[in-house]
Structure formats: C-alpha cells, structure tokens
Amino acid sequence: MNDVLSFDGFCAALVAELSLAATALQPSSRLVDDLRFDSLLTFELVLVIEDLAHAMLPEELIGQLVTLDDAYHVYWTRATQH
C-alpha cells in the first residue's frame, strides 16, 4: 500500500497544487460556497486526487464532492485500495 496522506497532508498537497489559502481549509469547508471552487478548479482537484491516489476516479464521484472532507474521503478510499 502507498503511504496514505493524513487530512492535513492532503490539504498541504492541495495548497501546493491548487494555490489555496491553507488557513481556510477545514473538513467542513464547502468547495463551492466556502472555497469558491468553480468547474475548472473542481476538475483540477479531481486530477490532484487521481495523482495522489494513483487511481482514476469515476465521473459520477465528481458531483459528490461537496466538502473538503468529501474530497479527502474519495482520496483515502482510492489510496487504500492499492
């Protein structure tokens, strides 16, 4: 199994890859409402998750990414399957 990132490690990777403000990242942070994600940033988030987890994500999961915790759960689930 790959080394699976903690929530904080996952957030650090997002800060580095997506230029997010680290101080705003909480598990309950809503991607669109709180973090101002648009469709392009959501797509980039999916690419980062795929890269970190070394797995492709099914398209239907994209609509389920509402909070940062949702994104971490998708990452964690995929990363621990390898």
C-alpha positions as CSV (number, residue, x, y, z in Angstrom):
1,M,0.0,0.0,0.0
2,N,1.2,3.5,-0.7
3,D,1.8,6.0,2.1
4,V,-1.7,7.5,2.6
5,L,-1.8,11.1,3.5
6,S,-3.5,12.4,6.6
7,F,-6.1,15.0,6.2
8,D,-3.5,17.7,6.9
9,G,-1.1,16.2,4.4
10,F,-3.9,16.1,1.8
11,C,-4.7,19.7,2.4
12,A,-1.0,20.6,2.2
13,A,-0.9,18.9,-1.2
14,L,-4.0,20.9,-2.3
15,V,-2.4,24.1,-1.2
16,A,0.7,23.4,-3.2
17,E,-1.1,22.2,-6.3
18,L,-4.1,24.5,-6.4
19,S,-2.8,27.6,-4.8
20,L,-5.4,27.5,-2.0
21,A,-5.1,29.5,1.3
22,A,-4.2,27.0,3.9
23,T,-5.9,28.9,6.7
24,A,-9.3,28.3,5.1
25,L,-9.1,24.6,4.8
26,Q,-11.3,22.7,7.3
27,P,-13.1,19.3,6.8
28,S,-16.4,21.1,6.7
29,S,-15.3,23.7,4.1
30,R,-17.7,23.6,1.2
31,L,-15.8,23.6,-2.1
32,V,-18.1,26.0,-4.0
33,D,-19.6,28.1,-1.2
34,D,-16.6,28.5,1.1
35,L,-13.5,27.9,-1.1
36,R,-15.0,29.4,-4.2
37,F,-14.3,26.4,-6.4
38,D,-15.6,26.7,-10.0
39,S,-15.8,23.9,-12.5
40,L,-12.2,24.3,-13.6
41,L,-10.9,24.2,-10.1
42,T,-13.1,21.2,-9.3
43,F,-11.6,19.4,-12.4
44,E,-8.1,20.3,-11.2
45,L,-9.0,18.9,-7.7
46,V,-10.0,15.6,-9.3
47,L,-6.7,15.5,-11.2
48,V,-4.8,16.1,-8.0
49,I,-6.8,13.3,-6.2
50,E,-6.1,10.9,-9.0
51,D,-2.4,11.7,-8.9
52,L,-2.2,11.4,-5.2
53,A,-4.2,8.1,-5.1
54,H,-2.7,6.7,-8.2
55,A,-6.2,5.8,-9.4
56,M,-8.7,7.2,-11.8
57,L,-12.0,8.5,-10.4
58,P,-15.4,7.6,-11.9
59,E,-17.1,10.7,-13.3
60,E,-20.1,10.2,-11.1
61,L,-18.0,10.9,-8.0
62,I,-17.3,14.5,-9.1
63,G,-20.8,15.6,-8.3
64,Q,-20.5,14.1,-4.8
65,L,-17.6,16.4,-3.9
66,V,-19.3,18.9,-1.7
67,T,-16.9,19.5,1.2
68,L,-13.2,19.1,1.6
69,D,-13.9,16.1,3.8
70,D,-15.8,14.5,0.8
71,A,-12.7,15.1,-1.3
72,Y,-10.4,13.6,1.3
73,H,-12.7,10.6,1.7
74,V,-12.6,9.9,-2.0
75,Y,-8.8,10.2,-2.0
76,W,-8.4,8.0,1.1
77,T,-10.8,5.3,-0.3
78,R,-8.9,5.1,-3.6
79,A,-5.4,5.3,-2.0
80,T,-6.1,2.5,0.4
81,Q,-7.3,0.2,-2.3
82,H,-3.8,-0.2,-3.7
